[in-house]
């Protein structure tokens, strides 16, 4: 059983993720087995699966970060929900966080995901999971009087569209991707506030 103290559990998880990412980027997602990841990370396959229930999650390992961003945007806000979500997405962009799509060195990651139907499918599942998280947070919020399911669906779909276009442009080597990403975020939130018609 992996250690779960502050020193062992997170370090083991990070080592497994780093090793898996390197192998997937070098050889493609389908060209690497969980057993190979475990061997390279110096752990058992059982330990890998205790930290990452699915092989796809070894590469798509930012779900917890995304959940925290959404929860914080709803729970810790001092303004309306849309403004808080917009501030959160702009902060990700300004920090060049992996969830923004503009992090340096992302091209191999994008190419690996695009080449794997399993990773694409898991990305869609994660989006659905995040939509459910946001719906539940909005539903619990006494200060939100809108439709939780619609807002969550529109926001997650819109942000996904922004990320996919950013990934396409980054992979193509386009200049000034961050400015385009910011402009698309502005259009997304303008549409959420005022309608997309």
C-alpha positions, 0 to 999 in steps of 0.5 A: 500500500502506498504511503499517504503521508505528506512526504511519500504519497504525493512524491510517489504519485508525482514520480509515477506521473513524470515517468509516465508522461515522459514515456508517453511523449516519447513512444505514444500512449498506446506504445507504453504499458502500465507495467513499463511505467511501474518498472521505470518508476520503481513501483508495482503496477498495483501502486500505479493503479492506486494513484491512477485508476485508469491508464489515461489518467497517468497523462491526463492528471490535472482533473483534481486541479480543475475541480479545485479551480471550479469549486474555488470560483463558486465557493470563495468568490466576492462577486457574481459567478460568471465574473469569478469564473472569468477571473479564474480562467484569466489567472490560469492564462496569466500563470501559463498554467497547464489548464490554460493551454498555453504552458510552454512545452505543450506541443508533445502533450497535444500531439500525444493526446490527438493521436490516441482515441482513448485519451480523447475519449477520456478527455471528454469524460473528464469534461463531463465530470467537471460539468457535474462538479460545477452543476453541484457547486452552483446548485448548493450556492444560495447566492446563485439564482440561475440554472446550474445545469445550463450554466455548467454545460455552457461554461465547460463546453465553451472553455473546452472549445477555447482550449482546443483552438489554443492547442491547435494554434500552439501545435501549428506554431502560431504566434501570439496564442496567449492574446488570442486565447484571452480574446476568445475567453472574453467572447466566451464570457460575453456570450455567457452573459448576453447570449450567443445570438 
